[in-house]
Structures are given as C-alpha cells and as structure tokens.
C-alpha cells in the first residue's frame, strides 16, 4: 500500500517512462521512486509548497486579527460590554460564511453592544428569540446566532440559507416589524469597517 501511494505521488508531477517501469523489478522501482522524490527539483517544489501554505496561514491570521481589532476598537470607543468578543465574532462569521461585521452590528443595533442586553435572558445581546432564549456565555450566543444566520441550523435554514446580508437582516427583523432595520444594521457595519478592507486608523466614536 505504501509503495502504491508513493508511486502515485511521484506520477502526479513526473511522468515515468512506461517501458522502464514495466521492465524494472518492484524493488528497483521502489528505489527509483525514492531517488526521484529525493531529487533537488522535487525537494525544492515541496519546500515551495510548504512556504506558500505557511504564508497563507500567516496572512489569514493577520486578516482575522485586523478584523477583530476593528470590532473591538468600535466597542471600546463606545464603552460597550462586548469589547473583547471581536475575534470570536470573526471566527464564527468565517465558519458560517457571513460578513465579519454582521454579528457586531446586530449586537449594536439590538443592545448597544451589550449595554442593554435582554433582561430576562442571560448573555443575549442579539435579541435572539425575541429575548426569550438564554445562553451560558457571550461566546455561546455568538456561536448560536452565527450558525443560524449562516443557514447551518436545519430548523431555521429556510429563513437564512443562501441569502445576501440584506436578505438575512430582513428575515431577522422584517420591514413590517421594524422598518429600515436592515439599512440601520448595514450602516453600523460600514462604521465598523469595509467588507474587503480594514481601516488602519482608529474609527471616530459617535456621540
């Protein structure tokens, strides 16, 4: 099994002459494969792939931190209790394919970033379930809301799955219930940061 995998690996980027392979003993073939894998060109290619992978991971981590910082700066400048939840919001947004600014913006619109969280439901800064659902922590609340808005809860997927941010917000709070709710949340999103770029300067606090 190991020999077969090794041969397939090499053949994926180097074509071995069919005639030589057919006439070569299995033991010699295995050694030939090892020799090919250990050639400078193959080793160099493997090193380049590793370096590219490491670079992508570092860039992703840097991007996540910039987004998390933008959220936490917004909360901090306005003395909002959800400060420090930026990274959790970013990670859950990525996991559920949501705009990274959506969760903090909803929290701001619903409870001023946790200042006026649901009174009868613990750790509910999102108005989730009409303030009738409690959570064990802010982290759990973020996970639950993100999962639902991302269409990954079978029970609520018909409301949110495969919808734009505006459509998600209109399902979250229909215009018939809260006029211009989607527009208000999206305005807060823009104040937190741009969808595809992070501001390098500290946002100005609103009065």
N, C-alpha and C positions, 0 to 999 in steps of 0.2 A: 504493500500500500504506500509506504514512504517513497519507494522508488518511482512509482507511478506519478505521485504528486510532484516530485522533483522534476521529472521529465516534462510534465505538463507546464510547470512553471517556466522552465527554460524555453520551451517551444512557444510560449506566449509572446516572446520578443526576439527569438533567434530561430531561424529555420534550419534544422539539422538535415544534412543530405540523406535522403531516403535510402539510397543504396548502401551507404556506410552503416546506417543503423541496422539494416536488415542482415548485414553480414557480420556484425560485431557481436560477440558474446555478451550476455546480460551483465556479467561482472565488469567487462571492459566498458560497456555502455554506461554503466553507473559511474565509473571513474571519469569517463569522458564528460558526462553531465556535470560532475563535481568540478572538473577542470574548467568547463565553460562558465559555470556560475562564479568561479573564483577569478575569472579574467578581470583585468583592470577596468575595462569598459562596463562590465556588468556591475562590479562593485561601485563604480562611480555613479551609475544610474540609480542603484539602490540608495546611495548616500544622498543624491539629489532629491529622491522621493521623500526620504526621511526629513531632510531640511525643509522641503516645501510643506510637509504635514505639520512640522513644528511651527513654521511661520504662520500657517493658517490658524492654528490653535492660539498662538500669541495674539494675533490680530483680533480674533473673536473675543478673547478675554479682555483686550483693551477696549473694544467696542462696547462690550457689556458694562464695563466699569464707567465709561464715559456716559452712557445712558443712565445708569444707576445714580451717578453723581448729579446729573441734571435733575432727576426726580427729587433726590434728597435735598439739593440746594433749593428747589422750589418750595418744598415743605418747610425747610429750616427758616427761610427768609420770612415765612408767614406764620411761624410758630405752630406748625401743625404736628400733632402727635404721631403721625405715620412716618416721620423722618426716620431713616434707617431701614425702611422697607423697600428702598429703591431697587436693590439687586434682586430681591425676591420677586418683585413685580416684573422685572426684565426677564428673568429666567422662566417664570411661568408664562409670560407672554410669548416667548420664543417656543416653549414647549407646545403651546396651543395655537401657534400661528396667528398671533394677534399683534396689532400695532403696540409697540412698547410703551406708548404714552396713554393707552386707553384706560388701564386699571387705575393709575393715579388720578387721571382726570375725572373718572366716575366718582372716586372717593372724595375728591374736592367738591364736586357738584352735589353729592349726596350728604356729606357730613363735614365739609370744610376740612378735609384731610384728617378726619378722626376726632375733631373738636366736638362735634355734635353727633357722635355715633348713636346708633339705635339704643334707646333707654332700656327696653325690655328684652333685648337680645345682646348677648355678650360678643365683643370683638366683631361687630357688624358695622363697618364704616361705609358699606356699599349700598345700604338699603335693600340688601338681598332678601327676597321672600317677603317683601313689604314689612321688613323689620320684625319678622316673626321667627327667624331662624338664627340660632346662636352658634358660635364657633368656639373652639378651645383656645384659639390664638389668632393673631393677625395673619400669621403665615397660613393657617388652615383656611381662613376666609379668602385670602388671595388665591390659594390653590383651587378652591371650590368655584369661585366666580370665574376665574380664567378657564377652567375646564368647561364650564357651561357655555360661556360666551364663545369659546372656540369650537363649539359643536361636538364636544367629546363626551357629553353625558347623553346616553341614549334616550333618557326621559325628556330632555329639553332640546335635543339636536334639531328638531323640526323648526324651532324658533331661530336658531343661530347658525346652523351649519352652512358653510359656503356662501356667506354673506359679507358684504363690504362693511367697513366700520360704521358708516352711517346707517345701514340697514340693521346692524346689530343693536345700535343705540335706539332705533325706532321700535325694535322688538322689546328691548329692555324697558323702555318707557314710551309707549305710543304717543304720537302728537295729540290724539284725542284725550289723553290723560294729562300729559304735561307738554303744552305747546312749545316748540322750538327746543326741546330737551337735547336732541341730537346736535343741533347747532351750538348750543351752550357748552356741551362737553367737548366738542371738537375745537371750540375757541380756546378752552383751557389746555387742550392738547398742544395747540400751537404755541401757547405761552410757555409750556414746559420745554419744548424743543421741536425741531423739524423732524419729519419722519425719517429722512435719509441723511441727515447731518446733525452733528452735535455742536451747539454753540460753545465757543472757547471762553466766552466771557460770562460772568455771573449774571443771571437774569435779574431785572429790577423788580423789587417787591411791589405788589399792588396795594393800594390803600383800602 
